[in-house]
Amino acid sequence: FYPTDFVVDMNGKRNPWEGVNLLPFIDVKLLKQTIATQVPNSTLTNDERKRNSRGVVFMYEHDPTANETIPSPNTSIGLIDIQRCHSKIEEIDEPDRLDICFKPELVPGTKLPYPGFPSMNVLPIASFELTKTGLNCFGSASKYPNMILTLHQLPQMPPVEQLAGNILGHSLYINWPMMHEARVVAVSDAVSEARLVKGKTVIKRFNEKQQDDWYDQSNSMMQKYLNGYGVPGSGGLQINEIVFRLKLLPLQGMKTSAKDGSTKKLFGKEEADVPLQVCLWQAPAPDPRFIEHGPMTIDDRFPAGSSVILTKGKHRGSTGTIVGTTGAKQKQVGVKVAIGNPEEPFGKAIAKVVQESYVSSMDASKLLKLNPAVFGKITGSLSFDPGRYDLGLNLKYAEGLCLVGYTRKRPDGKRGKSQNTQAKKAWSAGDSLLVVGSKRSEGDERYENKISWEFTPKAIRLVTLYRQTFPQLFQVLIRNPNEKKYNASMLGPKGVDMLGKIRSWLNSVETAKLPRSPVSTDALPADAIQYVQKAADVRSAALSKELKESLIKIPPSALYREGQTKPTDVLTSADFNDNAAPELGDRIANLCANGLPFGARGTVVGVHDPASGCVEVVMDEEFVGGGSLQGACAPFRGKLVLWGHLLKITPADWQERVDKLVPKGSGKVAAERIIADIERKARSLNPNKKQQEQQSPAWGGAGVKQPPTAQQSPVPSAPTVDVQVAKQENATEQQPAGQKLPTGAFTPPRAKSQPGARGRVASAGRQGSTGRHRQAGWREAKGPGERGFGFKERKKLGSSGLSRWKQIVSGKKPLQQTPKKILKPQPKKDSATARN
C-alpha cells in the first residue's frame, strides 16, 4: 500500500514537488483480508464499531416558518447562537446497497444547454482533432496533444454599412462556451468601422496604416483563440479567417430602481473585441434571471415585518422593521426604527493621528550609507547558489507586492487634487464582469503608472539589524553591487554553511510571517487597526444596549430591505453612496455583503485596487464567518467585501468633527485620548447607564478580550465616599511616543478638573476606569497579593494616596460620610495632580 519506489510524472515541471506521483491501485481483497486478520470486528469497542458503521443521513432544508434559536456548539471560538434559524432537519432513509455503481450517462430529463452553464456544442462545430498545438491556458504551453474544435466557415456576408443596420444596438451572445449576453456598439472589417454614436450610425474609413493594424490584430486574435493566452477558457478553437469584428459591451447584471422596484439590464463600459464567427444571434438557453420587469407595489417591495436599513436622512444606517404602508396614496412606508446615538468618526480620527512615515529608496540608501543597488537587493530578492537561496528580506516584490508598515509604492511626482479626483472616479468606472476579448482580461497595462519604492523607519532598522548580524554578506554585496546572481564561494570557505544560517535567521524575523499585499492596496498600519477595534469596543460598551424605538414615515427610495439584492443584481457605490470612493477610517453599515450580518457596523481599514471593488473592514462586534485579516485584527472581526455592498455612514461634517476630536500630537498617545473622548461623549448621552456597563473591555495582545489575571483581580469592597476634587493646574503630561501601552488599560486625557466635579473611590481595580477623572501617575490597579494591597508602576507625579487607600480597605480608620470634602494634595516640586 505504501511503495518506496514509484514513477513521478513531471509533466513539464522543473521542481520535483510539482510532479504527480503515479501510485498503484489498492488491492481491495488484500486490504479486507488484512483488516479481518489484524483488527477483526470482535476486537473493537462499541464506540469504534459505531464509528465504522454507516450513520443517519440528515437533510437540511430552508423553512421560512421555522423560528428556533440554535445554541452555539462552541462559544469560546466566537460561534454565537443562531437567532431565528429558518431551517428544518429531516432524516433520510438511505439503505445500504451494493448493487449500485457509477454509470457514465446523463440523468433522464437533463436539459442541454441549461441557463447559466457552459455547453461546447452551441457553436457550429465542423470537426475536431487531437493534435499538439501548445495550448496555454495556465501560463505555460502544454507539451501534450490537445482537442481542437474547428468552426464552420462564415457564409458570404453583406458589407459593413448594411450589416451595421441589423446588429448595432442589438444583443448577441459571446464568451463561448458560457455564451454571455452583450450589446453591439460597433462592427468593422479591414477597410472601415461602423459605430453607434448617440443613436446614429457613424462610418469611419481606415487609412493604410489602420488597415495593416486591423489585419495584424485579427491574425493575433486567431492565434489566441487557437493557442490561448494564459487564461482558463481561452484556446482550443480554430475560428478560421476573421472577416468581421464586433465591439460589444458585456451584460453586468440587473439594475433595480430604488423608486419603484423595476429592473433593467445593465451593460458595461469596457468594450470587448470579438470575431463575428464566435457570436450567437440568439440565446441557446434563455436565462429567466435576466428578464426585465416593470414597477412593483410598495406592499410587494416592503412586506410587513421585513428588516430594513435607512439609506438617507439623519438616521442613515439605522435598522428598523416594516410596520406597513401609510399616506393618502400609500407612497410612504411606516418603519419602527431603532435610533442610536450619533455616529462618531473615530476611524477617520485614528487614521489621521496613527500613520507611518515613509522615505524614498534613495534617501533610505543614504541613511544606511549603502549603494542603492545593494539596498534594493537586500529589501527585495537576493539569489545565492548553490541551492537557489533567497537571502533578501522580501519587503518588496517585482510582481507588485509590498509589506504594509514597511514598504509601499507611490506614483512619481506630487499628488494633487486632480490625481485624487481620478482615484475617486476609478471607483465609479470599470466593469466587474469581463469576457474573452476584454482588454483587461488579456493583461492590459493601461492602469499602471511609473512608481517608486518607499520605506518606513521599521524597514531601515531591519536592514541595519541584518547588516549587524551578517556583516560578511554585506561586504560581498558592496564589492559586487551589480551582480545578478551570487555564489556561496564569495562568502569564504564556509559559505555554503553560512547560506543556511542566514536563511534560518531570515525565517525567524517578524516580517517572514507577515502577509504581503498588492501595491495598489492602501491600508491602515497595524497599530491603527488595533485602536480602531479598541475604539469600537469602548463605544459599544459605553452606549446603551436598549436603543430608542420610534415609528416614522419614510419614502421607499430611502429604504433598503434585507435580501432585496439578488445574485444577478448589480449594486455599485452610485446607488447608496453617491459615487463616493472608500477612504481609510470610513464608518459603514452592511447592506448585502456576503458573510456579514445585515445592518452590522464597522470601519474601513484597507482599500484595494478600484478594479477589484473590494475593501477590508473591521466590524464592531464578532460575527460567524469573520476572520483576522491575516492577523491584523482580532479573530471573527475582519472581512474582505465589495464596497458597493456597504452603506457609508461617515458623518457629512466628519472633517470638522475630526478636527475637534483629534488632540495635539500624534501616535499612540493621541489615539488613546481619542478613545477616551469617545467614551466620555457616549456616557454623557447615557447618564442612567449602570456602572458595570460603563467598564471598558480589557485588552491584550492583538485585541482579544482576556479574563483578568491575578494581578488584575478586583480588590475587596470598601466604603465609598463622595469627594470634591480640587482644581489643579499643569496636570497634563505627554506620554513618550515610543513607550508601550500597558495591557488592559489606556491613559485618558488629563484635562483640568472643573469645580464641583465628583469622583467616587471605588473598590474595583482601575483596569476598567472610565477616564472621567484624572488618573494621576498610576498605570494599573493591583489586586490583593502576598504583600497586601497597593499599586504598581508608579510615576512621580504627585501625592499617591497609598496610605489613604490602605486605611479605606483595612477599615482601621473609617472615613466619615461627609457629603463634600476637599482633598488637598501635598505640594511637590514637579506636579500638582489630585488623586481620588
Secondary structure as the mmCIF struct_conf table of DSSP 4:
data_model
#
loop_
_struct_conf.conf_type_id
_struct_conf.id
_struct_conf.beg_label_comp_id
_struct_conf.beg_label_asym_id
_struct_conf.beg_label_seq_id
_struct_conf.end_label_comp_id
_struct_conf.end_label_asym_id
_struct_conf.end_label_seq_id
BEND BEND1 THR A 4 THR A 4
STRN STRN1 VAL A 7 ASP A 9
TURN_TY1_P TURN_TY1_P1 ASN A 11 GLY A 12
BEND BEND2 ARG A 14 ASN A 15
HELX_RH_3T_P HELX_RH_3T_P1 PRO A 16 GLU A 18
BEND BEND3 GLY A 19 GLY A 19
STRN STRN2 VAL A 20 LEU A 22
HELX_LH_PP_P HELX_LH_PP_P1 LEU A 23 ILE A 26
HELX_RH_AL_P HELX_RH_AL_P1 VAL A 28 GLN A 38
BEND BEND4 VAL A 39 VAL A 39
HELX_RH_3T_P HELX_RH_3T_P2 ASN A 41 THR A 43
BEND BEND5 LEU A 44 LEU A 44
HELX_RH_AL_P HELX_RH_AL_P2 ASN A 46 ASN A 52
BEND BEND6 SER A 53 SER A 53
STRN STRN3 VAL A 57 HIS A 62
TURN_TY1_P TURN_TY1_P2 PRO A 64 THR A 65
STRN STRN4 GLU A 68 ILE A 70
HELX_LH_PP_P HELX_LH_PP_P2 PRO A 71 SER A 72
BEND BEND7 PRO A 73 PRO A 73
HELX_RH_3T_P HELX_RH_3T_P3 THR A 75 ILE A 77
TURN_TY1_P TURN_TY1_P3 GLY A 78 GLY A 78
HELX_LH_PP_P HELX_LH_PP_P3 LEU A 79 ASP A 81
STRN STRN5 ILE A 82 CYS A 85
STRN STRN6 SER A 87 ILE A 92
BEND BEND8 LEU A 98 ASP A 99
BEND BEND9 GLU A 105 GLU A 105
HELX_LH_PP_P HELX_LH_PP_P4 LEU A 106 VAL A 107
TURN_TY1_P TURN_TY1_P4 PRO A 108 GLY A 109
BEND BEND10 LEU A 112 PRO A 113
TURN_TY1_P TURN_TY1_P5 PRO A 115 GLY A 116
BEND BEND11 PHE A 117 PHE A 117
HELX_RH_3T_P HELX_RH_3T_P4 MET A 120 VAL A 122
BEND BEND12 LEU A 123 LEU A 123
STRN STRN7 ILE A 125 THR A 131
BEND BEND13 CYS A 137 SER A 140
BEND BEND14 LYS A 143 TYR A 144
STRN STRN8 ASN A 146 LEU A 151
HELX_LH_PP_P HELX_LH_PP_P5 HIS A 152 LEU A 154
HELX_RH_AL_P HELX_RH_AL_P3 VAL A 160 ILE A 167
TURN_TY1_P TURN_TY1_P6 LEU A 168 GLY A 169
BEND BEND15 HIS A 170 HIS A 170
STRN STRN9 SER A 171 ILE A 174
BEND BEND16 ASN A 175 ASN A 175
TURN_TY1_P TURN_TY1_P7 TRP A 176 MET A 178
STRN STRN10 HIS A 180 SER A 188
BEND BEND17 ALA A 190 VAL A 191
STRN STRN11 SER A 192 VAL A 197
TURN_TY1_P TURN_TY1_P8 LYS A 198 GLY A 199
STRN STRN12 LYS A 200 ARG A 205
HELX_RH_AL_P HELX_RH_AL_P4 GLU A 208 ASN A 227
BEND BEND18 GLY A 230 VAL A 231
TURN_TY1_P TURN_TY1_P9 PRO A 232 GLY A 233
STRN STRN13 LEU A 237 GLN A 238
STRN STRN14 ARG A 245 THR A 256
TURN_TY1_P TURN_TY1_P10 ALA A 258 ASP A 260
STRN STRN15 THR A 263 PHE A 267
BEND BEND19 LYS A 269 GLU A 270
STRN STRN16 ALA A 272 PRO A 275
HELX_RH_3T_P HELX_RH_3T_P5 LEU A 276 VAL A 278
STRN STRN17 LEU A 280 LEU A 280
BEND BEND20 TRP A 281 GLN A 282
BEND BEND21 PRO A 284 ALA A 285
HELX_RH_3T_P HELX_RH_3T_P6 PRO A 288 PHE A 290
STRN STRN18 HIS A 293 HIS A 293
HELX_RH_AL_P HELX_RH_AL_P5 ILE A 298 ARG A 301
BEND BEND22 PHE A 302 PHE A 302
TURN_TY1_P TURN_TY1_P11 ALA A 304 GLY A 305
STRN STRN19 SER A 307 LEU A 310
BEND BEND23 LYS A 312 GLY A 313
TURN_TY1_P TURN_TY1_P12 LYS A 314 GLY A 317
STRN STRN20 THR A 319 THR A 326
BEND BEND24 GLY A 327 GLY A 327
TURN_TY1_P TURN_TY1_P13 ALA A 328 LYS A 329
BEND BEND25 GLN A 330 GLN A 330
STRN STRN21 GLN A 332 ILE A 339
BEND BEND26 ASN A 341 ASN A 341
HELX_LH_PP_P HELX_LH_PP_P6 PRO A 342 GLU A 344
HELX_RH_AL_P HELX_RH_AL_P6 PHE A 346 VAL A 353
BEND BEND27 VAL A 354 VAL A 354
STRN STRN22 VAL A 359 SER A 360
HELX_RH_AL_P HELX_RH_AL_P7 SER A 361 LEU A 368
TURN_TY1_P TURN_TY1_P14 LYS A 369 LYS A 369
HELX_RH_AL_P HELX_RH_AL_P8 PRO A 372 THR A 379
BEND BEND28 GLY A 380 GLY A 380
STRN STRN23 SER A 383 ASP A 385
TURN_TY1_P TURN_TY1_P15 PRO A 386 ARG A 388
STRN STRN24 TYR A 389 ASP A 390
BEND BEND29 GLY A 392 GLY A 392
BEND BEND30 LEU A 395 LEU A 395
STRN STRN25 LYS A 396 TYR A 397
TURN_TY1_P TURN_TY1_P16 ALA A 398 GLY A 400
STRN STRN26 LEU A 401 CYS A 402
TURN_TY1_P TURN_TY1_P17 VAL A 404 TYR A 406
STRN STRN27 THR A 407 PRO A 411
BEND BEND31 ASP A 412 GLY A 413
HELX_RH_AL_P HELX_RH_AL_P9 LYS A 417 ALA A 426
TURN_TY1_P TURN_TY1_P18 TRP A 427 SER A 428
BEND BEND32 ALA A 429 GLY A 430
BEND BEND33 SER A 432 SER A 432
TURN_TY1_P TURN_TY1_P19 VAL A 436 GLY A 437
STRN STRN28 SER A 438 SER A 438
TURN_TY1_P TURN_TY1_P20 LYS A 439 LYS A 439
HELX_RH_3T_P HELX_RH_3T_P7 ARG A 440 GLU A 442
TURN_TY1_P TURN_TY1_P21 GLY A 443 GLY A 443
TURN_TY1_P TURN_TY1_P22 ARG A 446 TYR A 447
STRN STRN29 ILE A 451 PHE A 455
HELX_RH_AL_P HELX_RH_AL_P10 PRO A 457 THR A 469
HELX_RH_AL_P HELX_RH_AL_P11 PRO A 471 ARG A 479
BEND BEND34 ASN A 480 ASN A 480
TURN_TY1_P TURN_TY1_P23 PRO A 481 ASN A 482
BEND BEND35 LYS A 484 LYS A 485
STRN STRN30 TYR A 486 ASN A 487
HELX_RH_3T_P HELX_RH_3T_P8 ALA A 488 LEU A 491
TURN_TY1_P TURN_TY1_P24 PRO A 493 LYS A 494
HELX_RH_AL_P HELX_RH_AL_P12 GLY A 495 SER A 508
BEND BEND36 VAL A 509 VAL A 509
HELX_RH_3T_P HELX_RH_3T_P9 GLU A 510 LYS A 513
BEND BEND37 LEU A 514 LEU A 514
HELX_LH_PP_P HELX_LH_PP_P7 PRO A 515 ARG A 516
STRN STRN31 SER A 517 PRO A 518
TURN_TY1_P TURN_TY1_P25 VAL A 519 SER A 520
STRN STRN32 ASP A 522 ALA A 523
HELX_RH_AL_P HELX_RH_AL_P13 ALA A 526 ALA A 542
BEND BEND38 LEU A 543 LEU A 543
BEND BEND39 LYS A 545 GLU A 546
HELX_LH_PP_P HELX_LH_PP_P8 LEU A 547 LEU A 547
STRN STRN33 LYS A 548 ILE A 554
HELX_RH_3T_P HELX_RH_3T_P10 PRO A 556 ALA A 558
STRN STRN34 LEU A 559 ARG A 561
TURN_TY1_P TURN_TY1_P26 GLU A 562 GLY A 563
BEND BEND40 THR A 565 THR A 565
TURN_TY1_P TURN_TY1_P27 PRO A 567 THR A 568
STRN STRN35 ASP A 569 ASP A 569
HELX_RH_AL_P HELX_RH_AL_P14 SER A 573 PHE A 576
BEND BEND41 ASN A 577 ASN A 577
TURN_TY1_P TURN_TY1_P28 ASP A 578 ASN A 579
HELX_LH_PP_P HELX_LH_PP_P9 ALA A 580 PRO A 582
TURN_TY1_P TURN_TY1_P29 LEU A 584 GLY A 585
STRN STRN36 ARG A 587 ASN A 590
BEND BEND42 LEU A 591 CYS A 592
TURN_TY1_P TURN_TY1_P30 ASN A 594 GLY A 595
BEND BEND43 LEU A 596 LEU A 596
HELX_LH_PP_P HELX_LH_PP_P10 PRO A 597 PRO A 597
TURN_TY1_P TURN_TY1_P31 PHE A 598 GLY A 599
STRN STRN37 ARG A 601 VAL A 607
TURN_TY1_P TURN_TY1_P32 PRO A 610 GLY A 613
STRN STRN38 CYS A 614 MET A 619
BEND BEND44 ASP A 620 GLU A 621
TURN_TY1_P TURN_TY1_P33 VAL A 624 GLY A 625
STRN STRN39 GLY A 627 GLY A 627
TURN_TY1_P TURN_TY1_P34 LEU A 629 ALA A 632
BEND BEND45 CYS A 633 CYS A 633
TURN_TY1_P TURN_TY1_P35 PRO A 635 PHE A 636
BEND BEND46 ARG A 637 ARG A 637
STRN STRN40 GLY A 638 LEU A 642
HELX_RH_3T_P HELX_RH_3T_P11 TRP A 643 HIS A 645
STRN STRN41 LEU A 646 LYS A 648
TURN_TY1_P TURN_TY1_P36 ALA A 652 ASP A 653
HELX_RH_AL_P HELX_RH_AL_P15 TRP A 654 LEU A 661
BEND BEND47 VAL A 662 VAL A 662
BEND BEND48 LYS A 664 GLY A 665
BEND BEND49 GLY A 667 GLY A 667
HELX_RH_AL_P HELX_RH_AL_P16 LYS A 668 SER A 684
TURN_TY1_P TURN_TY1_P37 LEU A 685 LEU A 685
TURN_TY1_P TURN_TY1_P38 PRO A 687 ASN A 688
HELX_RH_AL_P HELX_RH_AL_P17 GLN A 691 GLN A 694
HELX_LH_PP_P HELX_LH_PP_P11 GLN A 695 ALA A 698
STRN STRN42 GLY A 700 GLY A 700
TURN_TY1_P TURN_TY1_P39 GLY A 701 GLY A 703
STRN STRN43 VAL A 704 VAL A 704
HELX_RH_3T_P HELX_RH_3T_P12 ALA A 710 GLN A 712
BEND BEND50 SER A 713 SER A 713
HELX_LH_PP_P HELX_LH_PP_P12 PRO A 714 SER A 717
STRN STRN44 ASP A 722 VAL A 725
HELX_LH_PP_P HELX_LH_PP_P13 ALA A 726 LYS A 727
BEND BEND51 GLU A 729 ASN A 730
HELX_LH_PP_P HELX_LH_PP_P14 GLN A 734 PRO A 736
TURN_TY1_P TURN_TY1_P40 ALA A 737 GLY A 738
HELX_LH_PP_P HELX_LH_PP_P15 GLN A 739 PRO A 742
TURN_TY1_P TURN_TY1_P41 THR A 743 GLY A 744
HELX_LH_PP_P HELX_LH_PP_P16 ALA A 751 GLN A 754
TURN_TY1_P TURN_TY1_P42 PRO A 755 GLY A 756
STRN STRN45 ARG A 758 ARG A 760
BEND BEND52 SER A 763 ALA A 764
HELX_RH_3T_P HELX_RH_3T_P13 ARG A 766 GLY A 768
BEND BEND53 GLY A 771 HIS A 773
TURN_TY1_P TURN_TY1_P43 ALA A 776 GLY A 777
STRN STRN46 TRP A 778 GLY A 785
TURN_TY1_P TURN_TY1_P44 GLU A 786 ARG A 787
STRN STRN47 GLY A 788 ARG A 794
BEND BEND54 LYS A 796 GLY A 798
HELX_RH_AL_P HELX_RH_AL_P18 LEU A 802 SER A 810
BEND BEND55 LYS A 812 LYS A 813
HELX_LH_PP_P HELX_LH_PP_P17 PRO A 814 GLN A 816
BEND BEND56 PRO A 819 PRO A 819
STRN STRN48 ILE A 822 LEU A 823
HELX_LH_PP_P HELX_LH_PP_P18 LYS A 824 PRO A 827
BEND BEND57 LYS A 829 ASP A 830
#
